[in-house]
Amino acid sequence: MSSRRQERRLAIDILFQADVTGKGPRAVLEGWEASGRDVPAFTRELVEGVAENLPELDREIGAHSEGWTVDRMASVDRTIMRVAAYELLVGRHTPVGAAIDEAVRSAKELSTEDSGRFVNGILGKIARASAGGPGSPVERE
């Protein structure tokens, strides 16, 4: 059995492939499954959730990244933040601290040390804004 961390990392791999190839996330997911790769339910949920909410996720990421547009960000950083933003704003099955910690860990492992700080800063702002404070751009259920 795989851990949530491994399942999240697989979602990042699939979404990264979609981002760099220009294919839709669902098409890449289907390709992985057609090739015989096991795709756990949590991975599928993350990939499909990011695909369904991509414009909103990118809007939130862009709104909280001073001086950066989402399209200027490194693809791996952008992908990691999309997964975490989905978990923070839509999925809500993962505690805020865990979602951010996993994203920072992934950024440090897959990108650069600076990426870890960059991802942490943006996701922290998203988490604070989504907590329902004044001017929060995200409506909580």
C-alpha positions as CSV (number, residue, x, y, z in Angstrom):
1,M,0.0,0.0,0.0
2,S,1.2,3.5,-0.8
3,S,1.3,6.5,1.5
4,R,-0.6,9.7,1.0
5,R,2.8,11.3,0.3
6,Q,3.6,8.8,-2.4
7,E,0.1,9.2,-3.9
8,R,0.4,13.0,-3.8
9,R,3.8,12.7,-5.5
10,L,2.3,10.6,-8.2
11,A,-0.4,13.3,-8.8
12,I,2.4,15.9,-9.1
13,D,4.2,13.6,-11.7
14,I,1.0,13.3,-13.7
15,L,0.1,16.9,-13.5
16,F,3.7,18.0,-14.3
17,Q,3.7,15.8,-17.4
18,A,0.4,17.4,-18.5
19,D,1.8,20.9,-17.9
20,V,5.0,20.4,-19.9
21,T,3.4,18.4,-22.7
22,G,0.4,20.6,-23.1
23,K,-1.9,17.6,-22.7
24,G,-4.9,17.7,-20.5
25,P,-4.4,16.1,-17.0
26,R,-7.2,13.6,-17.6
27,A,-5.6,12.5,-20.9
28,V,-2.2,12.0,-19.1
29,L,-4.0,10.1,-16.3
30,E,-5.7,7.8,-18.8
31,G,-2.4,7.2,-20.5
32,W,-0.7,6.2,-17.3
33,E,-3.6,3.7,-16.6
34,A,-3.6,2.4,-20.1
35,S,0.1,1.6,-19.8
36,G,-0.6,-0.5,-16.8
37,R,0.5,1.9,-14.0
38,D,-1.5,1.7,-10.8
39,V,-3.2,5.0,-10.0
40,P,-4.5,5.1,-6.4
41,A,-7.9,6.8,-5.7
42,F,-6.3,9.7,-3.8
43,T,-4.0,10.4,-6.8
44,R,-7.0,10.3,-9.1
45,E,-8.9,12.7,-6.9
46,L,-6.0,15.2,-6.9
47,V,-5.5,15.0,-10.6
48,E,-9.2,15.3,-11.4
49,G,-9.7,18.0,-8.8
50,V,-6.9,20.1,-10.1
51,A,-8.1,19.6,-13.7
52,E,-11.7,20.7,-12.8
53,N,-10.5,23.7,-10.8
54,L,-7.5,24.8,-12.7
55,P,-8.6,28.4,-13.6
56,E,-9.6,29.1,-10.0
57,L,-6.4,27.5,-8.6
58,D,-4.2,29.6,-10.9
59,R,-6.2,32.7,-10.0
60,E,-5.6,32.1,-6.3
61,I,-1.9,31.3,-6.8
62,G,-1.4,34.4,-9.0
63,A,-3.3,36.6,-6.6
64,H,-0.9,35.7,-3.7
65,S,2.4,35.7,-5.6
66,E,3.8,39.2,-5.6
67,G,5.7,40.0,-8.8
68,W,5.1,36.6,-10.4
69,T,2.5,35.4,-12.8
70,V,1.6,31.7,-12.8
71,D,2.9,31.2,-16.3
72,R,6.3,32.6,-15.4
73,M,6.7,30.2,-12.5
74,A,8.8,27.0,-12.9
75,S,6.5,24.2,-14.1
76,V,7.3,22.0,-11.2
77,D,6.7,24.8,-8.6
78,R,3.4,25.7,-10.4
79,T,2.3,22.1,-10.4
80,I,3.1,21.5,-6.7
81,M,1.2,24.7,-5.7
82,R,-1.8,23.6,-7.8
83,V,-2.0,20.4,-5.9
84,A,-1.6,22.0,-2.5
85,A,-4.0,24.8,-3.4
86,Y,-6.6,22.2,-4.4
87,E,-6.2,20.5,-1.1
88,L,-6.4,23.8,0.8
89,L,-9.3,25.4,-1.1
90,V,-11.4,22.5,-2.5
91,G,-10.5,19.1,-1.3
92,R,-10.2,20.0,2.4
93,H,-9.4,16.5,3.4
94,T,-5.8,17.4,4.4
95,P,-5.0,19.6,7.4
96,V,-3.6,23.0,6.3
97,G,-0.2,22.5,7.9
98,A,0.2,19.0,6.3
99,A,-0.8,20.3,2.8
100,I,1.8,23.1,3.0
101,D,4.5,21.0,4.5
102,E,4.1,18.3,1.8
103,A,4.2,21.0,-0.9
104,V,7.4,22.6,0.6
105,R,9.0,19.2,0.9
106,S,8.2,18.3,-2.7
107,A,9.5,21.7,-3.9
108,K,12.8,21.2,-2.1
109,E,13.1,17.6,-3.4
110,L,12.0,18.3,-7.0
111,S,13.1,21.9,-7.5
112,T,15.4,24.1,-5.4
113,E,15.8,25.2,-1.8
114,D,14.5,28.7,-3.0
115,S,11.4,27.0,-4.4
116,G,10.6,25.6,-0.9
117,R,10.5,29.2,0.5
118,F,8.6,30.5,-2.6
119,V,6.0,27.7,-2.3
120,N,5.7,28.2,1.4
121,G,5.1,31.9,1.2
122,I,2.4,31.7,-1.5
123,L,0.6,28.8,0.1
124,G,0.7,30.4,3.5
125,K,-1.0,33.5,2.1
126,I,-3.6,31.3,0.4
127,A,-4.3,29.5,3.6
128,R,-4.7,32.7,5.6
129,A,-7.0,34.2,3.0
130,S,-9.1,31.0,2.8
131,A,-9.5,30.8,6.6
132,G,-12.5,33.1,6.2
133,G,-10.9,36.3,7.3
134,P,-12.1,39.7,6.1
135,G,-11.6,40.1,2.3
136,S,-11.2,36.3,1.9
137,P,-11.4,35.5,-1.8
138,V,-12.6,32.0,-1.1
139,E,-16.0,31.2,0.4
140,R,-15.9,28.5,3.0
141,E,-18.7,25.9,3.1
